[in-house]
Amino acid sequence: MSASITVRCDRTGQYGSCPTQLFTTTSDADEAYAYASRLGWTVNGTPDYCPQHSSNTRPTPAVVPLHLREP
């Protein structure tokens, strides 16, 4: 069994927390955060924000299956 990192949006509001999460296939936090950043996430450890809550204009689906080995 191998571990993998899921980056979650830490935005909370009046009606609950943001459900957006980014599944990765890596166990390396730096690699997962680098990929999330390229997708428009604001990631600096904690808090992490999805593009919608980081005032980023790049849309991303609520759940993104991720394979980090890009060509």
URLIN-V579877 format. One line per field, one symbol per residue. ss: DSSP state (h for helix, s for strand, l for the rest). psi: psi as a letter, one per 40 degrees, with the letter a starting at -180 (. if undefined). burial: I if it has 16 or more other C-alpha atoms within 10 Angstrom, else O. Layout:
ss = ???
psi = ???
burial = ???
This chain:
ss = lllllssslllssllsslllssslllllhhhhhhhhhhlllsllllllslllllllllllllsslllllll
psi = hiiihhhihehiadeaihehihhieiehddddddddddeeihhfbhihhiddeefhehiiidhhhhhegi.
burial = OOOOIIIIIIIOOOOOOIOIIIIIIIOOOOOIIOIIIOIIIIIOOOOIIIIIIOOOOOOIOOOOOOOOOOO
